[in-house]
Amino acid sequence: MAAENKKACVIGWPVAHSLSPRLHNYWLSLYRINGSYDAREIRPEALNQALSQLEAEGYSGCNLTLPHKELVMGLLDEADATARQIGAANTLIFKNKKRIGLNTDAYGFAQSLREQTGAIKASKAVVLGAGGAARAVCAALKQEGVQQIIICNRSSEKAQALAAHFGAGFLATPWEQRETALSGCDLLVNATSLGMQQKEPLALDLAGLPLSAVVCDIVYRPLNTPLLLAARKRGNRVADGLGMLIWQAVPAFEAWFGVRPEVNPTVREYLLAA
Ligand code: NDP
């Protein structure tokens, strides 16, 4: 008898930009797994119905991308501690008639940083942005024991709310003071959408940033953002955003398809060729 055909997908609105189908189908083919991974464009108001449909069709689970990650929290039976801490889930597992939500973005960020720049030893980090991705970055930095985390966001009330949410060690600083905040910083993370294709570049003079600092940009289109190019040029170690995208998919793939996929240069190149 042929092995069971396991199915998963990504749900978004829009979803065409997502690299997840390419990534999961690459691993399915590499590990010769009888399975599939597709993309579904679902409006926010139709999310609950879409999840029920996937359950009825025998899906093992799904990924969620904008704008569903926070919305889905009210539609779950269970959520892991990281999803509860962040208030968003990017991975769902359907098991025993239950919807279980995980957040693997924080894990993906930390693993990618480790893979590209070594152990995370920062004591002062500056996070630019206070959206969904910044929440995952903050959760990861807290889990990694970074003592001081400065959040800097254009809308300062969102930075303040995020700092208050994560508590001890987190501080909000005005967007206009982002360059001053770089003094003594050993990890800088861009978690805004600035620097992305078709978006404004991130205006940031790195002169005040120690040369020993690691600079991470979670934007991955383009891979070499102007921030990373500037940081590399002056001698800082850098981590790009593609690693986070790949690593966040590892626990999801394992949960749905039963194999823990390997992250290596070949999978990065395969995604970059897209
Ligand atoms: P959100 O829309 O939730 O947040 C966007 C952030 O960018 C906010 O902090 C926003 O500030 C800021 N921003 C947008 N425009 C400007 C501007 N003109 N000037 C200053 N700040 C600005 O998006 P996400 O948090 O989900 O995603 C952010 C980026 O991270 C995206 O580029 C996304 O592709 C990337 N990402 C990468 C992942 C990966 O795996 N590598 C995973 C998830 C996201 P304000 O609050 O003031 O609007």
Residues whose N, C-alpha, C, O or C-beta is under 5 A from the ligand:
A	BS01	NDP	G129 A130 G131 G132 A133 A134 N153 R154 S155 K158 A191 T192 S193 M196 I218 V219 Y220 G241 L242 M244 L245
